[in-house]
């Protein structure tokens, strides 16, 4: 019997992957991470921005209140984070989401690092969560249902087994596995949860990943086939040590180009968050694939969105350089997937704080300015126990009573990345993550 046949399939795949990724590991180890208090860019036109004490205080407040959300709105016996909650807390709703749980696991690392919560308390909450995910939460081929009961983990609302929401959860799983890598059980559980996911199954016979699957009727018709938040999904699938998809899948999705306000960039007819989510964990700074520098692309997309909002001043007088930002959120009429350009959704003058907060690493000055104005101008109507309410309309006087977990999450993670790069630095240590970047063709930008 030869050496390969004596090895387990998982060990053989890991060994083969590690050999193919040797170049990527060297490149990643040599990359630069911004120091606390600064955000640096390779763009020769963009100077390093140092935050003032007042700006740091606001960033810290966003992170502290957001971390409190993920501590209080996650069930202590399962670690599952609520999809939404009253902004003042004390919420009786039971619906959790796996995406919010992924953001929440990452936020707990930030809370431990900054001393918002004790490191030991965070470690044990993380352990509880990973144990539940690994052995209790229902799954199919390693993928989880989008919405679940926060105490039992049972499927809610006949929802789909979601590929993108599973990916968001996995980013949090990988993050805690790296942050607590010295804890053997946590590292092992994180690795097992990631390695269990059968990405090849989610291809459903194609070159692009399906949006999901339902036990009642199989795979969903829609596929992840054009630029959006999908980069994190494909990179996790490429880097899998057990069930990786072909490298050709990275180029199977389209990258439409847009031109607005004199700026060219890759985009899609979707809310601003599609330019943010992958960047919450994957560090695209100083890197590009054959198509783009995606960090610079998100800077451009954020600039364009800000200009779009400033132009909306003609219709909504409160909009302008001081107040801007739209992305998928609540409204007085229910949840809306709105944004622009091009304009999408029935815009009514609502503002969404996480639109700016989720872009903090891209435009630190401009995003911090509008967040500061929101808080100073509207006070405790917009800022509550868990930080900014999800959305508000300064033209009608409507202020959302809720926060939404994923919106709190992107705000916390990007505030920390803008300050210290902690999430990027920790997440990018993972071998599968670094291998994925290499398989997708990323190289150091010139």
KOLKE-219522 format. One record per residue (C-alpha): residue number from 0; x, y, z. Coordinates in pm, whole numbers, always signed. Layout:
<nodes>
resi = NUM east = X north = Y up = Z
...
</nodes>
This chain:
<nodes>
resi = 0 east = +0 north = +0 up = +0
resi = 1 east = +151 north = +334 up = -102
resi = 2 east = +185 north = +642 up = +122
resi = 3 east = -114 north = +826 up = -24
resi = 4 east = -351 north = +534 up = +32
resi = 5 east = -247 north = +515 up = +397
resi = 6 east = -345 north = +877 up = +451
resi = 7 east = -703 north = +984 up = +513
resi = 8 east = -869 north = +1162 up = +221
resi = 9 east = -890 north = +1480 up = +431
resi = 10 east = -520 north = +1467 up = +523
resi = 11 east = -420 north = +1401 up = +162
resi = 12 east = -627 north = +1692 up = +34
resi = 13 east = -482 north = +1920 up = +299
resi = 14 east = -127 north = +1817 up = +211
resi = 15 east = -188 north = +1874 up = -160
resi = 16 east = -348 north = +2210 up = -93
resi = 17 east = -62 north = +2323 up = +130
resi = 18 east = +191 north = +2235 up = -136
resi = 19 east = +1 north = +2424 up = -406
resi = 20 east = -35 north = +2729 up = -181
resi = 21 east = +325 north = +2769 up = -68
resi = 22 east = +370 north = +3081 up = -279
resi = 23 east = +53 north = +3235 up = -145
resi = 24 east = +154 north = +3182 up = +218
resi = 25 east = +480 north = +3365 up = +160
resi = 26 east = +305 north = +3654 up = -12
resi = 27 east = +43 north = +3692 up = +260
resi = 28 east = +300 north = +3684 up = +536
resi = 29 east = +477 north = +3976 up = +377
resi = 30 east = +169 north = +4194 up = +343
resi = 31 east = +130 north = +4511 up = +550
resi = 32 east = -148 north = +4576 up = +800
resi = 33 east = -236 north = +4932 up = +911
resi = 34 east = -138 north = +5020 up = +1265
resi = 35 east = -398 north = +5126 up = +1522
resi = 36 east = -534 north = +5471 up = +1453
resi = 37 east = -448 north = +5478 up = +1084
resi = 38 east = -574 north = +5346 up = +756
resi = 39 east = -319 north = +5327 up = +480
resi = 40 east = -370 north = +5281 up = +106
resi = 41 east = -139 north = +5209 up = -180
resi = 42 east = -310 north = +5462 up = -405
resi = 43 east = -59 north = +5740 up = -460
resi = 44 east = -337 north = +6000 up = -440
resi = 45 east = -460 north = +5881 up = -100
resi = 46 east = -259 north = +5990 up = +201
resi = 47 east = -256 north = +5797 up = +526
resi = 48 east = -539 north = +5924 up = +744
resi = 49 east = -483 north = +5958 up = +1120
resi = 50 east = -798 north = +5967 up = +1327
resi = 51 east = -850 north = +6247 up = +1577
resi = 52 east = -933 north = +6166 up = +1941
resi = 53 east = -1296 north = +6259 up = +1872
resi = 54 east = -1310 north = +6026 up = +1572
resi = 55 east = -1152 north = +5741 up = +1768
resi = 56 east = -1409 north = +5795 up = +2044
resi = 57 east = -1693 north = +5760 up = +1792
resi = 58 east = -1540 north = +5447 up = +1639
resi = 59 east = -1498 north = +5300 up = +1985
resi = 60 east = -1860 north = +5378 up = +2071
resi = 61 east = -1981 north = +5208 up = +1752
resi = 62 east = -1777 north = +4900 up = +1836
resi = 63 east = -1864 north = +4887 up = +2207
resi = 64 east = -2240 north = +4915 up = +2156
resi = 65 east = -2235 north = +4673 up = +1862
resi = 66 east = -2040 north = +4415 up = +2061
resi = 67 east = -2294 north = +4453 up = +2340
resi = 68 east = -2566 north = +4364 up = +2089
resi = 69 east = -2395 north = +4040 up = +1996
resi = 70 east = -2344 north = +3951 up = +2361
resi = 71 east = -2699 north = +4024 up = +2475
resi = 72 east = -2887 north = +3923 up = +2158
resi = 73 east = -2712 north = +3585 up = +2124
resi = 74 east = -2853 north = +3292 up = +2317
resi = 75 east = -2613 north = +3188 up = +2594
resi = 76 east = -2681 north = +2815 up = +2534
resi = 77 east = -2639 north = +2816 up = +2154
resi = 78 east = -2454 north = +3136 up = +2063
resi = 79 east = -2704 north = +3201 up = +1782
resi = 80 east = -2746 north = +3576 up = +1724
resi = 81 east = -3086 north = +3733 up = +1670
resi = 82 east = -3167 north = +3859 up = +1325
resi = 83 east = -3300 north = +4181 up = +1480
resi = 84 east = -3380 north = +4336 up = +1815
resi = 85 east = -3523 north = +4646 up = +1969
resi = 86 east = -3250 north = +4910 up = +1963
resi = 87 east = -3297 north = +4957 up = +2338
resi = 88 east = -3267 north = +4584 up = +2410
resi = 89 east = -3504 north = +4360 up = +2610
resi = 90 east = -3645 north = +4208 up = +2292
resi = 91 east = -3864 north = +3896 up = +2309
resi = 92 east = -3833 north = +3785 up = +1945
resi = 93 east = -3666 north = +3447 up = +1890
resi = 94 east = -3554 north = +3449 up = +1526
resi = 95 east = -3179 north = +3423 up = +1475
resi = 96 east = -2988 north = +3429 up = +1150
resi = 97 east = -2671 north = +3242 up = +1064
resi = 98 east = -2531 north = +3553 up = +895
resi = 99 east = -2577 north = +3761 up = +1211
resi = 100 east = -2411 north = +3479 up = +1405
resi = 101 east = -2106 north = +3499 up = +1178
resi = 102 east = -2077 north = +3873 up = +1232
resi = 103 east = -2134 north = +3815 up = +1602
resi = 104 east = -1853 north = +3563 up = +1643
resi = 105 east = -1617 north = +3813 up = +1484
resi = 106 east = -1747 north = +4097 up = +1701
resi = 107 east = -1677 north = +3888 up = +2011
resi = 108 east = -1309 north = +3870 up = +1912
resi = 109 east = -1308 north = +4250 up = +1889
resi = 110 east = -1476 north = +4272 up = +2230
resi = 111 east = -1208 north = +4050 up = +2382
resi = 112 east = -925 north = +4239 up = +2213
resi = 113 east = -1051 north = +4579 up = +2328
resi = 114 east = -1156 north = +4472 up = +2675
resi = 115 east = -1528 north = +4535 up = +2626
resi = 116 east = -1584 north = +4182 up = +2757
resi = 117 east = -1353 north = +3950 up = +2947
resi = 118 east = -1144 north = +3728 up = +2723
resi = 119 east = -1242 north = +3420 up = +2921
resi = 120 east = -1616 north = +3494 up = +2893
resi = 121 east = -1579 north = +3544 up = +2518
resi = 122 east = -1377 north = +3225 up = +2483
resi = 123 east = -1647 north = +3020 up = +2654
resi = 124 east = -1928 north = +3180 up = +2449
resi = 125 east = -1731 north = +3101 up = +2134
resi = 126 east = -1678 north = +2742 up = +2249
resi = 127 east = -2050 north = +2703 up = +2321
resi = 128 east = -2139 north = +2841 up = +1978
resi = 129 east = -1898 north = +2620 up = +1785
resi = 130 east = -2010 north = +2308 up = +1972
resi = 131 east = -2371 north = +2385 up = +1882
resi = 132 east = -2287 north = +2456 up = +1517
resi = 133 east = -2081 north = +2140 up = +1487
resi = 134 east = -2314 north = +1891 up = +1654
resi = 135 east = -2660 north = +2040 up = +1710
resi = 136 east = -2761 north = +2288 up = +1439
resi = 137 east = -2937 north = +2111 up = +1146
resi = 138 east = -2740 north = +2122 up = +822
resi = 139 east = -2726 north = +1963 up = +477
resi = 140 east = -2384 north = +1900 up = +325
resi = 141 east = -2250 north = +2148 up = +580
resi = 142 east = -2483 north = +2432 up = +476
resi = 143 east = -2726 north = +2585 up = +725
resi = 144 east = -3077 north = +2728 up = +708
resi = 145 east = -3094 north = +3107 up = +685
resi = 146 east = -3332 north = +3175 up = +976
resi = 147 east = -3353 north = +2960 up = +1287
resi = 148 east = -3489 north = +2968 up = +1641
resi = 149 east = -3219 north = +3118 up = +1860
resi = 150 east = -3264 north = +2859 up = +2136
resi = 151 east = -3337 north = +2537 up = +1947
resi = 152 east = -3175 north = +2601 up = +1610
resi = 153 east = -3486 north = +2478 up = +1429
resi = 154 east = -3564 north = +2613 up = +1082
resi = 155 east = -3806 north = +2908 up = +1068
resi = 156 east = -4038 north = +3047 up = +798
resi = 157 east = -3970 north = +2752 up = +564
resi = 158 east = -3651 north = +2936 up = +469
resi = 159 east = -3380 north = +2817 up = +237
resi = 160 east = -3053 north = +2649 up = +312
resi = 161 east = -2847 north = +2956 up = +221
resi = 162 east = -2507 north = +2946 up = +53
resi = 163 east = -2418 north = +3313 up = +113
resi = 164 east = -2544 north = +3319 up = +471
resi = 165 east = -2355 north = +2999 up = +547
resi = 166 east = -2046 north = +3171 up = +405
resi = 167 east = -2098 north = +3472 up = +633
resi = 168 east = -2127 north = +3235 up = +928
resi = 169 east = -1812 north = +3053 up = +820
resi = 170 east = -1616 north = +3378 up = +809
resi = 171 east = -1697 north = +3421 up = +1177
resi = 172 east = -1611 north = +3057 up = +1246
resi = 173 east = -1273 north = +3092 up = +1076
resi = 174 east = -1211 north = +3420 up = +1259
resi = 175 east = -1261 north = +3270 up = +1605
resi = 176 east = -1060 north = +2964 up = +1506
resi = 177 east = -766 north = +3190 up = +1429
resi = 178 east = -814 north = +3434 up = +1715
resi = 179 east = -831 north = +3149 up = +1970
resi = 180 east = -596 north = +2920 up = +1778
resi = 181 east = -408 north = +2833 up = +2099
resi = 182 east = -727 north = +2673 up = +2232
resi = 183 east = -716 north = +2325 up = +2081
resi = 184 east = -1090 north = +2258 up = +2098
resi = 185 east = -1195 north = +2588 up = +1942
resi = 186 east = -940 north = +2553 up = +1660
resi = 187 east = -1051 north = +2194 up = +1594
resi = 188 east = -1422 north = +2276 up = +1592
resi = 189 east = -1371 north = +2572 up = +1358
resi = 190 east = -1171 north = +2355 up = +1119
resi = 191 east = -1430 north = +2075 up = +1125
resi = 192 east = -1722 north = +2312 up = +1055
resi = 193 east = -1541 north = +2463 up = +755
resi = 194 east = -1416 north = +2132 up = +619
resi = 195 east = -1764 north = +1974 up = +637
resi = 196 east = -1911 north = +2212 up = +379
resi = 197 east = -1954 north = +2043 up = +40
resi = 198 east = -1908 north = +2333 up = -200
resi = 199 east = -1911 north = +2104 up = -502
resi = 200 east = -2264 north = +1998 up = -413
resi = 201 east = -2376 north = +2366 up = -411
resi = 202 east = -2250 north = +2406 up = -770
resi = 203 east = -2555 north = +2193 up = -862
resi = 204 east = -2399 north = +2081 up = -1188
resi = 205 east = -2287 north = +2428 up = -1301
resi = 206 east = -1986 north = +2657 up = -1283
resi = 207 east = -2153 north = +2911 up = -1051
resi = 208 east = -2285 north = +2845 up = -702
resi = 209 east = -2656 north = +2822 up = -632
resi = 210 east = -2824 north = +3067 up = -397
resi = 211 east = -2939 north = +2773 up = -188
resi = 212 east = -3151 north = +2465 up = -147
resi = 213 east = -3485 north = +2367 up = +5
resi = 214 east = -3577 north = +2017 up = +119
resi = 215 east = -3919 north = +2059 up = -45
resi = 216 east = -3799 north = +2128 up = -400
resi = 217 east = -3420 north = +2119 up = -425
resi = 218 east = -3181 north = +2388 up = -545
resi = 219 east = -3299 north = +2744 up = -596
resi = 220 east = -3306 north = +2867 up = -953
resi = 221 east = -3093 north = +3178 up = -893
resi = 222 east = -2715 north = +3156 up = -902
resi = 223 east = -2430 north = +3373 up = -783
resi = 224 east = -2327 north = +3473 up = -1133
resi = 225 east = -2249 north = +3847 up = -1127
resi = 226 east = -2048 north = +4081 up = -903
resi = 227 east = -2192 north = +4148 up = -557
resi = 228 east = -2106 north = +4023 up = -209
resi = 229 east = -2026 north = +3685 up = -367
resi = 230 east = -1645 north = +3716 up = -346
resi = 231 east = -1634 north = +3583 up = +11
resi = 232 east = -1851 north = +3288 up = -94
resi = 233 east = -1631 north = +3188 up = -387
resi = 234 east = -1307 north = +3237 up = -197
resi = 235 east = -1421 north = +3011 up = +88
resi = 236 east = -1522 north = +2751 up = -170
resi = 237 east = -1188 north = +2779 up = -353
resi = 238 east = -988 north = +2745 up = -31
resi = 239 east = -1174 north = +2445 up = +110
resi = 240 east = -931 north = +2170 up = +211
resi = 241 east = -1192 north = +1900 up = +151
resi = 242 east = -1447 north = +2001 up = -114
resi = 243 east = -1296 north = +2286 up = -321
resi = 244 east = -1459 north = +2407 up = -639
resi = 245 east = -1249 north = +2447 up = -957
resi = 246 east = -1040 north = +2763 up = -983
resi = 247 east = -1222 north = +2837 up = -1311
resi = 248 east = -1535 north = +2916 up = -1107
resi = 249 east = -1371 north = +3244 up = -996
resi = 250 east = -1396 north = +3372 up = -1352
resi = 251 east = -1742 north = +3225 up = -1418
resi = 252 east = -1925 north = +3521 up = -1264
resi = 253 east = -1951 north = +3848 up = -1455
resi = 254 east = -1804 north = +4183 up = -1355
resi = 255 east = -2027 north = +4452 up = -1511
resi = 256 east = -1869 north = +4794 up = -1544
resi = 257 east = -2051 north = +5116 up = -1455
resi = 258 east = -1973 north = +5483 up = -1507
resi = 259 east = -2130 north = +5749 up = -1287
resi = 260 east = -2015 north = +6100 up = -1196
resi = 261 east = -1704 north = +6048 up = -1405
resi = 262 east = -1595 north = +5731 up = -1220
resi = 263 east = -1559 north = +5382 up = -1371
resi = 264 east = -1593 north = +5074 up = -1150
resi = 265 east = -1721 north = +4718 up = -1130
resi = 266 east = -2069 north = +4707 up = -980
resi = 267 east = -2421 north = +4573 up = -994
resi = 268 east = -2776 north = +4704 up = -954
resi = 269 east = -2769 north = +4638 up = -581
resi = 270 east = -2741 north = +4820 up = -247
resi = 271 east = -2406 north = +4952 up = -122
resi = 272 east = -2343 north = +4656 up = +110
resi = 273 east = -2234 north = +4443 up = -187
resi = 274 east = -1914 north = +4651 up = -195
resi = 275 east = -1856 north = +4596 up = +179
resi = 276 east = -1928 north = +4244 up = +301
resi = 277 east = -1639 north = +4053 up = +144
resi = 278 east = -1401 north = +4324 up = +269
resi = 279 east = -1512 north = +4276 up = +629
resi = 280 east = -1291 north = +3967 up = +654
resi = 281 east = -1083 north = +3932 up = +336
resi = 282 east = -805 north = +4187 up = +307
resi = 283 east = -796 north = +4299 up = -55
resi = 284 east = -559 north = +4590 up = +10
resi = 285 east = -249 north = +4592 up = -210
resi = 286 east = -384 north = +4293 up = -407
resi = 287 east = -554 north = +4244 up = -739
resi = 288 east = -666 north = +3957 up = -959
resi = 289 east = -679 north = +3961 up = -1338
resi = 290 east = -983 north = +4192 up = -1333
resi = 291 east = -949 north = +4452 up = -1059
resi = 292 east = -813 north = +4589 up = -736
resi = 293 east = -1135 north = +4533 up = -542
resi = 294 east = -1038 north = +4753 up = -249
resi = 295 east = -987 north = +5050 up = -479
resi = 296 east = -1306 north = +4948 up = -660
resi = 297 east = -1501 north = +4974 up = -333
resi = 298 east = -1346 north = +5314 up = -264
resi = 299 east = -1472 north = +5431 up = -602
resi = 300 east = -1817 north = +5276 up = -553
resi = 301 east = -1848 north = +5451 up = -215
resi = 302 east = -1744 north = +5786 up = -363
resi = 303 east = -2005 north = +5744 up = -635
resi = 304 east = -2275 north = +5650 up = -385
resi = 305 east = -2196 north = +5957 up = -175
resi = 306 east = -2222 north = +6182 up = -482
resi = 307 east = -2553 north = +6013 up = -569
resi = 308 east = -2688 north = +6093 up = -221
resi = 309 east = -2566 north = +6453 up = -240
resi = 310 east = -2753 north = +6492 up = -567
resi = 311 east = -3069 north = +6362 up = -396
resi = 312 east = -3068 north = +6688 up = -195
resi = 313 east = -3291 north = +6827 up = -471
resi = 314 east = -3565 north = +6582 up = -364
resi = 315 east = -3473 north = +6531 up = +0
resi = 316 east = -3336 north = +6854 up = +153
resi = 317 east = -3172 north = +6679 up = +450
resi = 318 east = -2943 north = +6484 up = +217
resi = 319 east = -2607 north = +6639 up = +136
resi = 320 east = -2240 north = +6635 up = +227
resi = 321 east = -2331 north = +6616 up = +597
resi = 322 east = -2596 north = +6343 up = +571
resi = 323 east = -2576 north = +6059 up = +321
resi = 324 east = -2592 north = +5681 up = +299
resi = 325 east = -2839 north = +5424 up = +167
resi = 326 east = -2827 north = +5047 up = +167
resi = 327 east = -3072 north = +4763 up = +227
resi = 328 east = -3255 north = +4840 up = +551
resi = 329 east = -3584 north = +4889 up = +726
resi = 330 east = -3815 north = +5173 up = +633
resi = 331 east = -4143 north = +5302 up = +770
resi = 332 east = -4309 north = +5077 up = +511
resi = 333 east = -4102 north = +4763 up = +578
resi = 334 east = -3770 north = +4623 up = +463
resi = 335 east = -3628 north = +4779 up = +145
resi = 336 east = -3339 north = +4688 up = -84
resi = 337 east = -3266 north = +5040 up = -196
resi = 338 east = -2968 north = +5239 up = -311
resi = 339 east = -2794 north = +5374 up = -616
resi = 340 east = -2675 north = +5470 up = -862
resi = 341 east = -2864 north = +5364 up = -1061
resi = 342 east = -3154 north = +5445 up = -833
resi = 343 east = -3324 north = +5139 up = -694
resi = 344 east = -3621 north = +5106 up = -462
resi = 345 east = -3884 north = +5361 up = -375
resi = 346 east = -3661 north = +5623 up = -214
resi = 347 east = -3842 north = +5827 up = +50
resi = 348 east = -3567 north = +6022 up = +226
resi = 349 east = -3463 north = +5746 up = +468
resi = 350 east = -3098 north = +5734 up = +578
resi = 351 east = -2913 north = +5419 up = +684
resi = 352 east = -2615 north = +5463 up = +920
resi = 353 east = -2454 north = +5129 up = +834
resi = 354 east = -2417 north = +5243 up = +472
resi = 355 east = -2148 north = +5486 up = +586
resi = 356 east = -2021 north = +5270 up = +874
resi = 357 east = -1971 north = +4973 up = +645
resi = 358 east = -1748 north = +5188 up = +422
resi = 359 east = -1527 north = +5326 up = +699
resi = 360 east = -1202 north = +5176 up = +562
resi = 361 east = -1276 north = +5313 up = +214
resi = 362 east = -1360 north = +5677 up = +290
resi = 363 east = -1271 north = +5728 up = +658
resi = 364 east = -1303 north = +6109 up = +662
resi = 365 east = -1634 north = +6130 up = +480
resi = 366 east = -1799 north = +5837 up = +656
resi = 367 east = -1695 north = +5952 up = +1003
resi = 368 east = -1823 north = +6301 up = +929
resi = 369 east = -2175 north = +6189 up = +839
resi = 370 east = -2189 north = +5942 up = +1130
resi = 371 east = -2086 north = +6219 up = +1370
resi = 372 east = -2348 north = +6455 up = +1226
resi = 373 east = -2618 north = +6188 up = +1254
resi = 374 east = -2544 north = +6134 up = +1621
resi = 375 east = -2502 north = +6501 up = +1712
resi = 376 east = -2805 north = +6625 up = +1522
resi = 377 east = -3056 north = +6355 up = +1617
resi = 378 east = -2924 north = +6243 up = +1956
resi = 379 east = -3107 north = +5969 up = +2141
resi = 380 east = -3362 north = +5933 up = +1863
resi = 381 east = -3094 north = +5776 up = +1643
resi = 382 east = -2847 north = +5645 up = +1904
resi = 383 east = -2956 north = +5387 up = +2161
resi = 384 east = -2825 north = +5094 up = +2365
resi = 385 east = -2689 north = +4912 up = +2059
resi = 386 east = -2564 north = +5223 up = +1881
resi = 387 east = -2732 north = +5364 up = +1571
resi = 388 east = -3087 north = +5251 up = +1496
resi = 389 east = -3105 north = +5063 up = +1169
resi = 390 east = -3257 north = +5351 up = +971
resi = 391 east = -3435 north = +5682 up = +1011
resi = 392 east = -3612 north = +5941 up = +800
resi = 393 east = -3521 north = +6299 up = +898
resi = 394 east = -3785 north = +6431 up = +656
resi = 395 east = -4079 north = +6256 up = +822
resi = 396 east = -3952 north = +6212 up = +1176
resi = 397 east = -3958 north = +5829 up = +1157
resi = 398 east = -3688 north = +5653 up = +1360
resi = 399 east = -3663 north = +5276 up = +1346
resi = 400 east = -3717 north = +5110 up = +1685
resi = 401 east = -3500 north = +4817 up = +1572
resi = 402 east = -3145 north = +4727 up = +1490
resi = 403 east = -3065 north = +4448 up = +1242
resi = 404 east = -2786 north = +4206 up = +1327
resi = 405 east = -2599 north = +4211 up = +997
resi = 406 east = -2612 north = +4592 up = +985
resi = 407 east = -2473 north = +4618 up = +1337
resi = 408 east = -2215 north = +4359 up = +1238
resi = 409 east = -2077 north = +4530 up = +928
resi = 410 east = -2051 north = +4854 up = +1126
resi = 411 east = -1850 north = +4695 up = +1409
resi = 412 east = -1615 north = +4498 up = +1183
resi = 413 east = -1538 north = +4784 up = +948
resi = 414 east = -1488 north = +5028 up = +1236
resi = 415 east = -1226 north = +4793 up = +1378
resi = 416 east = -1063 north = +4731 up = +1041
resi = 417 east = -1041 north = +5107 up = +986
resi = 418 east = -873 north = +5151 up = +1323
resi = 419 east = -643 north = +4851 up = +1352
resi = 420 east = -696 north = +4592 up = +1080
resi = 421 east = -755 north = +4331 up = +1353
resi = 422 east = -1013 north = +4130 up = +1159
resi = 423 east = -808 north = +4133 up = +838
resi = 424 east = -486 north = +4046 up = +1016
resi = 425 east = -640 north = +3756 up = +1208
resi = 426 east = -864 north = +3611 up = +938
resi = 427 east = -593 north = +3620 up = +670
resi = 428 east = -372 north = +3389 up = +879
resi = 429 east = -597 north = +3097 up = +785
resi = 430 east = -431 north = +2861 up = +538
resi = 431 east = -750 north = +2799 up = +341
resi = 432 east = -810 north = +3171 up = +306
resi = 433 east = -460 north = +3236 up = +179
resi = 434 east = -481 north = +2940 up = -56
resi = 435 east = -809 north = +3076 up = -194
resi = 436 east = -650 north = +3410 up = -278
resi = 437 east = -373 north = +3232 up = -465
resi = 438 east = -613 north = +3004 up = -656
resi = 439 east = -821 north = +3307 up = -758
resi = 440 east = -509 north = +3464 up = -907
resi = 441 east = -450 north = +3748 up = -660
resi = 442 east = -108 north = +3907 up = -665
resi = 443 east = +52 north = +4202 up = -494
resi = 444 east = -49 north = +4527 up = -667
resi = 445 east = +230 north = +4717 up = -837
</nodes>
